[in-house]
Every structure is written in C-alpha cells, then in structure tokens.
C-alpha cells in the first residue's frame, strides 16, 4: 500500500502542476522521499512506470478540439484523426468543436495564455508543460539508477529502457510541435539558472535519435501482447529513424545536407533489417490491414510498434463521430464530429493499375470509384478500406440491404439527398459530409451497434512508416535505385522498399512498365513517395506533421481544398463534378504556423529562451 501511495503522489504532483512553467524550481520529488523510492527496485519501477502510454501524458495540443467531452484525469482522451482535421486530408463539421477547427484551418491562432476567447489555448500550453514534467521523471530515473540496492541487471535494464525511451519520446513530442529546445541530461537543480538557450530543430532531433538508440540497448526485442504498451527494441530503432528523418527534412535542413539524409537512411534500413530478421515484426496482409486500427489481434502488434491501445472500448448509440444508423437520412457520424474527406486526398488513391487520377476525363465524371471497365477496373484497394463514397458496398449499409448513398441533388424532387442532407440554403446539414466522402478507415464494423465493444489503436509509429522513411531518405541519399552504403546485411534501394509496401496493398511496382509506373529522377520519385505516404497513413494524424517537415504548409496547391458534387440523374446514374470549396473551408496557413507558440511564462525566464518566429 505504501508503494502505491508514493506512486500516485508522484503522478498527482506532476499532473496538477502541469500548468506551471516547465523549468519550475520545485523538484518533482518533494511529495515523497527520494531516498525511499530510489533505494528500492520495486518503487523505482513504479516511479518510471507512471510514464507508460497514458492519455494524460500523450494528448496532442489539438486533441481537445475534436474530443472535448471525452476526458480522463481531467484531460481529453487521445483518439485518432484530430490533427488530420486541420490538414488537407479532411475537415470536421462547422459548429461546436468543429467551429474551432475551422478557425485553426484559417490560421486563427492565439498567443497569450490568458486569452479566454478559446478555451483550448491554455490546454495547449498545459500540454507543453506536462511533457516537460514527463521528461523530468525519466531523467530522475536514469540519474538515480545506481542508488538501487536490490535490482538485478534485468531489472535495471527494464527501468533504463523505459526511461531513455520516454525521455526521447516526449522530447520528440515537444520538438515536432514547438521546435528545438534546451537539452537536459539531468534534472535541473532549483538553484540553477533557468534561462537556457534553445538548440536548433535538427540538433534536437539528432539528440533524440541518440537517446532512442540508447533505449534500444536496454529494451526487450519483443514485448508480449499482454504487456503491450512498454517499448521494444524495434520501437526504439524505428523512432530513431523517425527522429533522423525529421532532422533531414526541408524544414530542419534547408541546405539539403546529404549527410543528414544518409544518417536517416541508415537508421531506417537498420530498423527494417532488424524487423525482417526478427521472425516476428512484419507488414500484415491486406486482409488484416484494418486490424491495425480496431478489432486488434496479435497481428496488430507485429506491425504497430508504439501507440495507445484502448482495450475493449465500448461504443454507445449516439456517441459522437462513431455512430451510424444505416438510414439514408442520417449522417455517417453525428453532430459536428463527422469527418468530411477532401477530394484532394481521394485523388491520391490511384487506379488499381497505378494510373494517376485525371478528374477531367469522362470516365471520372461518370465512374470515379469503380472505373468504366475499359480503361480501369477499380481504385487502389486501400481506397475501399479508408473512405466512404457513393455506391460503396459498405458493411454497415449492406446490413440494411443497400449500398452507401451520398449525393447533393437528385432528378426526383422528393428524393432525399442521400448522406448529403441539405439545408434550405443548399448547404449540408450539421454533421453531414460537406465534401461527398467520410472517413471509413477508423470506423470499426461493430460501432453501429448499441454498446458494442471493440479494441481501438492509435499508433505513433508502425513498420509501414519505417518503410516510407527509408524510401524517402535513401532516395535523397543514394537516388531511387542506388544501393545503400553503411547498412550491414541490407542492400535494398529506395524503389525496392517502396515496392514491398505497395505489394502488400496489391498495387503494381514502380518498374517503368507504364508511364505511371516510371521511377524518374530523385525529385520525381520523391513525389511518388509522398503520395504513397498520404495514402498509406491517411487519418493517422501524420499528414499535418509531414506537411510541416516538408515545408509545404504554405504551398498554394496544398491550401486549396476541393469536394465532389454528386448529382443523381437516374435510378443508378450519377454525374460527378470536382468543385473548389468556398473560402471558409480553405486552409490559410502562414509561415509562423510551422511551429506552435511557446507559453509566455517560459519566454519571460530570460533573453536566451526565444519565442517561435511570428508569435
């Protein structure tokens, strides 16, 4: 009982003081005896275990916008999709929490902590501070490891593996959101100077990668599914590659330093080699692909390397975002939580033979999802697994003995406009798609049932990400078909690794056999890699950060958003027209939005700790 009291005192102190500045002079150990905790292996393990994947540590700065009513320990739950709603992949409804999303999409950020116009802004700063306190817990565990008198080497490794991994993980969370930060290797003494200079973005990411590498030396090769949530060596190696790819990317590497790309490619190649030699980690077959997100089984843990698993999650009828009645006049989702997928993302899913989408063709205007049976016979298989579209044989609607019905207008004046139920002003009703599509990838088949239960996975990184990172870095380091340098026992090129990922999706290889499958130059192939990344990881909350690291947020082509206007002209006959969404629904990112604003309480520490540009 005493051990548990110490553990919860630590957790309570860390969370409750999260609204104070990150360099607070009060040590996290004042609520208990350090001598007592760090002299015992059992108590030392409990101390670091509080950092195991928990929502109150890992919530994203923008999560509470989409899930404001779903909280744990007073903080919003971390569920999939929230960050994608402020990207060019999808958007939420236009009222309630969705209204705040629209303001963020238009670039309407606030700077001051005390501004009460938007309740989420103080929460954003709280995220910043809570992550620093998590780092402090990790540092205390690392620096006090030699004080244990009853720990075995295996026990020490268990503590150190978790501590190094969590230090790197939370540093990564901070840097990808707020930019380069001071690097700490031990907890600051209350008497020390708090005005520390910030390191640059790339340097911070390189140090994060080094820390993940240190974690890999202690973490177990494989974590049993019953103990899932603890980091494995594979997760540490994968995250090392992720940190280095962020360091090498255009935002952090404007001079395109080739050495940074080479280091990232080597790290990703080593991670893939380790996975392929493990006998355990693998890309799951396509028929198990949706189990990576819900209905999780053993195959999930073979590809998902690190994330948040909501076990046996109960879904109640009417619960926002996940419900579906199966009735034509009800939305796929409810209230402001329904996600409208952009036509821009939809067009990234090529035809099944690899041909790119051309929305100006007669085929696309009449048969955009199935093809005309002559030129094309369907889309990339991941399209059906990811997006709800008009005419789809969706498992939920088939239970109602019909296909998905989505259209804007009909030749029959009394025909309800499918899922795009319109208001008198001719705009979609609140909670209905405004683009002609819905997110299907994250919807478990059981969610339409009242009180149904389903495992739900939020992944930070999976093996497919590492394949994409390797293809991107190797292409920049050695060209699309160049052999890697410096990776023991691994000789695959960027093209070969990307083709392995496409093979899982039953998509043809980039082999030059058709114009669409031509490899091309480094720049040409990079575009193909980025498109593959957008398709493979859609709605996994990764697109927003990819756009940032690629320095594409202010690209006019990225900011312009489109929808599909669907007109029913016969019983089973439709006309499809790609339309530009109105200005309210366009992105309006500016240069300052590549990083979030730092809480003013930290800027006021002194002149060395600088605010992010533009804030």
Residue pairs with C-beta under 8 A, 6 or more apart in sequence:
3 42
3 43
3 46
4 46
6 32
6 36
6 37
6 43
6 46
6 47
7 43
7 46
7 47
7 49
7 50
9 31
9 32
10 28
10 31
10 32
10 47
10 50
10 137
11 50
12 31
13 28
13 30
13 31
14 28
14 50
14 130
14 133
14 134
14 136
14 137
15 56
15 73
15 74
15 130
17 24
17 26
17 133
18 126
18 129
18 130
18 133
19 122
19 125
19 126
19 129
20 129
20 601
21 129
21 599
21 601
21 602
21 605
22 128
22 129
22 132
22 133
22 602
23 132
23 188
23 194
23 196
23 602
23 605
25 190
25 194
26 190
27 187
27 190
28 133
28 136
28 137
28 140
28 187
29 37
29 140
34 144
36 43
37 43
37 44
37 47
38 44
38 47
38 144
38 147
38 148
39 147
39 148
39 149
40 148
40 149
40 150
41 148
41 150
41 151
41 152
41 155
41 159
44 141
44 144
44 145
44 148
44 151
44 159
45 155
45 158
45 159
47 137
47 140
47 141
48 137
48 138
48 141
48 159
48 162
48 163
48 166
49 162
50 137
51 57
51 134
51 137
51 138
51 162
51 163
51 166
52 162
52 229
52 230
53 229
53 306
53 307
53 308
53 309
55 72
55 73
55 75
55 76
55 77
55 78
55 308
56 72
56 73
56 74
56 75
56 130
57 130
57 131
57 134
57 170
58 78
58 173
58 308
59 75
59 76
59 77
59 78
59 127
60 78
60 82
60 83
60 127
60 541
61 123
61 124
61 127
61 128
61 177
61 596
62 82
62 83
62 86
62 104
62 120
62 124
63 76
63 77
63 78
63 79
63 82
64 75
64 76
64 120
64 123
65 82
65 85
65 97
65 100
65 101
65 104
65 120
66 79
66 81
66 82
66 85
66 92
66 97
66 101
66 321
66 337
67 76
67 77
67 79
67 82
68 76
68 97
69 320
70 76
70 77
70 79
71 77
75 123
75 126
76 123
78 308
78 458
79 310
79 456
79 458
80 293
80 442
80 456
80 458
80 539
80 540
80 541
81 90
81 339
81 439
81 442
81 539
81 541
82 541
83 541
83 543
83 544
83 545
84 90
84 339
84 538
84 539
84 540
84 541
84 543
84 544
85 91
85 92
85 101
85 339
86 101
86 104
86 105
86 544
87 543
87 544
87 547
88 342
88 344
88 345
88 543
88 547
88 558
88 559
88 561
88 587
89 341
89 342
89 344
89 345
89 534
89 538
89 539
89 543
90 339
90 340
90 341
90 342
90 345
90 435
90 439
90 539
91 101
91 102
91 105
91 339
91 340
91 342
91 434
91 435
91 561
91 585
92 98
92 101
92 336
92 337
92 338
92 339
92 340
93 335
93 336
93 337
93 338
93 340
93 430
93 431
94 102
94 336
94 430
94 434
94 584
95 335
95 336
95 430
96 335
96 336
97 336
97 337
98 336
98 337
99 336
100 118
100 120
102 584
102 585
103 118
105 585
105 586
105 587
105 588
106 584
106 586
106 587
106 588
107 587
107 588
107 589
107 590
107 593
109 592
109 593
109 596
109 597
110 117
110 118
110 121
111 597
111 600
111 615
112 121
112 600
113 121
113 122
113 125
113 599
113 600
113 601
115 121
124 596
125 599
125 601
127 177
128 174
128 177
128 178
128 598
128 599
128 602
129 599
131 170
131 173
131 174
132 170
132 174
134 166
134 170
135 166
135 167
135 170
135 171
135 174
135 184
136 187
137 166
138 163
138 164
138 166
138 167
138 170
139 163
139 167
139 184
139 185
139 186
139 187
140 187
141 159
141 160
141 162
141 163
142 160
142 163
142 164
142 167
142 186
143 186
143 187
145 156
145 159
145 160
145 163
148 155
148 156
151 159
157 218
158 218
160 215
160 218
161 215
161 217
161 218
161 219
161 220
161 231
161 236
162 215
162 219
162 230
162 231
164 211
164 212
164 214
164 215
164 218
164 236
165 212
165 215
165 219
165 231
165 235
165 236
165 239
166 231
167 211
168 208
168 209
168 211
168 212
168 215
168 236
168 239
168 243
169 231
169 239
169 306
169 460
171 181
171 204
171 207
171 208
171 211
172 205
172 208
172 239
172 242
172 243
172 246
174 181
175 181
175 201
175 204
175 205
175 208
175 246
176 246
176 545
176 548
176 549
177 595
177 596
178 595
178 596
178 598
178 612
179 198
179 201
179 204
179 595
179 612
180 198
180 199
180 200
180 201
180 202
180 203
180 204
181 198
181 199
181 204
182 196
182 197
182 198
182 199
182 609
183 199
183 204
183 207
188 194
194 605
194 606
195 605
195 606
195 607
195 608
195 609
196 608
196 609
197 608
197 609
198 608
198 609
198 610
199 207
200 252
201 246
201 247
201 251
201 252
202 247
202 248
202 252
202 253
202 260
205 243
205 244
205 246
205 247
205 252
206 243
206 244
206 247
208 243
209 240
209 241
209 243
209 244
209 247
209 267
212 236
212 237
212 239
212 240
212 243
213 236
213 237
213 240
215 231
215 236
216 233
216 236
216 237
216 240
219 230
219 231
219 232
219 233
219 235
219 236
220 230
220 232
220 233
221 232
221 233
221 234
221 278
221 280
222 232
222 234
222 278
222 280
223 229
223 230
223 231
223 232
223 301
225 298
225 301
228 301
228 309
229 309
231 306
232 305
233 274
234 271
234 274
234 275
234 278
234 281
234 305
235 305
235 306
235 461
237 267
237 270
237 271
237 274
238 271
238 305
238 306
238 461
238 463
238 465
238 466
239 305
239 306
239 460
239 461
240 267
240 271
241 264
241 267
241 268
241 270
241 271
241 466
241 469
241 470
241 473
242 461
242 465
242 466
242 469
244 260
244 263
244 264
244 267
244 268
244 473
245 264
245 268
245 469
245 472
245 473
245 549
246 252
246 549
247 253
247 260
247 263
247 264
248 257
248 260
248 261
248 263
248 264
248 473
248 476
249 549
249 550
249 551
250 256
250 549
250 550
250 551
251 548
251 549
251 550
251 551
251 594
252 549
253 260
253 261
254 551
256 476
258 476
258 477
261 473
261 476
261 477
262 473
262 477
262 478
262 485
262 486
264 469
264 473
264 477
265 470
265 473
265 474
265 476
265 477
265 478
265 484
265 487
266 484
266 486
266 487
268 466
268 469
268 470
268 473
268 474
269 470
269 474
269 484
269 487
269 490
269 492
270 487
270 488
270 490
271 466
271 470
272 463
272 466
272 467
272 470
272 490
272 492
272 497
273 487
273 488
273 489
273 490
274 281
275 281
275 282
275 463
275 466
276 282
277 489
280 302
281 302
281 303
281 305
281 463
282 302
282 303
282 463
283 303
283 463
283 464
283 467
283 500
283 501
283 504
284 291
284 292
284 299
284 300
284 302
284 303
284 504
285 504
286 381
286 504
286 505
286 506
288 297
288 299
289 382
289 385
289 504
290 385
290 441
291 297
291 299
291 300
292 300
292 303
292 304
292 457
292 459
292 462
293 441
293 442
293 444
293 456
293 457
293 459
294 442
294 443
294 444
294 454
294 455
294 456
294 457
295 444
295 445
295 446
295 454
295 455
296 309
296 455
296 456
296 457
300 457
302 463
303 462
303 463
303 464
304 457
304 459
304 462
304 463
305 459
305 461
305 462
305 463
305 466
306 459
306 460
306 461
307 457
307 458
307 459
307 460
307 461
307 462
308 457
308 458
308 460
309 455
309 456
309 457
309 458
310 455
310 456
310 457
310 458
311 455
312 453
312 454
312 455
313 453
313 454
313 455
313 456
314 451
314 452
314 453
315 322
315 323
315 444
315 446
315 447
315 449
315 451
315 452
315 453
315 454
316 450
316 451
317 323
317 449
317 450
317 451
318 334
319 334
320 333
320 334
320 335
320 336
320 337
321 333
321 334
321 337
321 338
321 339
322 333
322 443
322 444
322 447
323 333
323 334
323 447
323 448
324 330
324 332
324 333
324 396
324 443
324 447
324 448
325 448
326 396
326 397
326 399
326 400
326 448
327 400
328 402
328 405
328 416
328 418
328 419
329 416
329 421
331 338
331 419
331 421
331 429
331 431
331 432
331 433
332 338
332 388
332 419
332 433
332 438
333 339
333 431
333 438
334 431
335 430
335 431
336 430
336 431
337 431
338 431
338 432
338 433
338 438
339 438
339 439
339 539
340 433
340 434
340 435
340 437
340 438
340 563
341 387
341 388
341 433
341 435
341 437
341 438
341 439
342 435
342 437
342 561
342 562
342 563
343 359
343 435
343 436
343 437
343 562
343 563
343 564
343 578
344 560
344 561
344 562
345 387
345 534
345 538
346 383
346 387
346 389
346 437
346 564
347 357
347 359
348 531
348 534
348 535
349 357
349 379
349 380
349 382
349 383
349 386
349 387
349 535
350 356
350 357
350 379
350 380
350 507
350 516
351 357
351 371
351 376
351 378
351 379
351 380
352 371
352 376
352 377
352 378
352 379
352 380
352 381
352 506
352 507
353 376
353 508
353 514
353 516
354 507
354 508
354 510
354 514
354 516
354 517
355 376
355 514
355 516
356 516
357 364
357 368
358 364
359 365
359 368
359 578
363 371
363 372
363 375
363 376
364 576
365 575
365 576
365 577
366 372
366 574
366 575
366 576
367 373
368 564
368 576
369 379
369 383
369 389
369 390
369 391
369 392
370 377
370 378
370 379
370 391
371 377
371 378
371 379
380 505
380 507
380 535
381 505
381 506
381 507
382 505
382 535
382 536
384 392
385 440
385 441
386 439
386 440
386 441
386 535
386 538
386 539
387 437
387 438
387 439
387 440
387 441
387 538
388 394
388 404
388 406
388 437
388 438
388 439
388 440
389 404
389 406
389 436
389 437
390 404
390 405
390 406
390 407
390 418
390 436
390 566
390 574
391 403
391 404
391 574
392 403
392 404
393 403
393 404
394 403
394 404
394 440
395 445
396 443
396 445
396 448
397 403
397 404
397 405
399 448
404 419
405 418
405 419
406 418
406 419
406 420
406 433
406 436
406 437
406 566
407 417
407 418
407 420
407 566
407 567
407 568
407 574
408 417
408 420
408 422
408 436
408 565
408 566
408 567
409 417
409 566
409 567
409 568
410 417
410 567
410 568
411 567
411 568
411 569
411 570
412 568
415 568
418 566
418 568
419 432
419 433
419 438
420 428
420 432
420 433
420 436
420 566
421 428
421 429
421 432
422 428
422 429
423 429
427 434
428 434
434 563
434 581
434 585
435 562
435 563
435 564
435 581
436 563
436 564
436 565
436 566
437 564
439 539
441 538
441 539
442 539
444 452
444 454
444 456
446 452
446 453
446 454
447 454
458 541
459 540
464 501
464 504
464 536
464 537
465 537
465 542
467 497
467 498
467 500
467 501
468 498
468 501
468 529
468 532
468 533
468 536
468 537
470 494
470 497
471 494
471 495
471 497
471 498
471 501
471 529
471 532
472 494
472 526
472 529
472 530
472 533
474 482
474 484
474 493
474 494
474 497
475 494
475 522
475 525
475 526
475 529
476 522
476 526
477 484
477 485
478 484
478 485
478 493
478 494
479 494
479 522
480 493
480 494
480 495
480 519
480 520
480 521
480 522
480 525
481 493
481 494
481 495
481 519
482 493
482 494
483 491
483 493
484 490
484 491
484 492
484 493
492 500
494 525
494 529
495 510
495 519
495 525
498 510
498 528
498 529
498 532
499 509
499 510
499 511
501 532
501 536
502 508
502 509
502 510
502 532
503 509
505 536
508 517
509 517
510 517
510 518
510 519
510 525
510 528
511 517
511 519
512 518
512 519
518 524
519 525
520 528
530 546
530 550
533 542
533 546
534 543
534 546
537 543
547 553
547 558
548 594
551 594
552 558
553 559
553 587
553 589
553 593
553 594
554 589
554 590
554 591
558 587
559 586
559 587
559 588
559 589
560 580
560 586
560 587
561 580
561 581
561 585
561 586
561 587
562 578
562 579
562 580
562 581
563 578
563 579
563 580
563 581
564 576
564 577
564 578
564 579
565 576
565 577
565 578
565 579
566 574
566 575
566 576
567 574
567 575
567 576
567 577
568 574
569 575
590 614
591 613
591 614
592 612
592 613
592 614
592 615
595 612
595 613
596 612
597 611
597 612
597 615
598 609
598 611
598 612
598 615
600 611
602 609
603 609
603 610
603 611
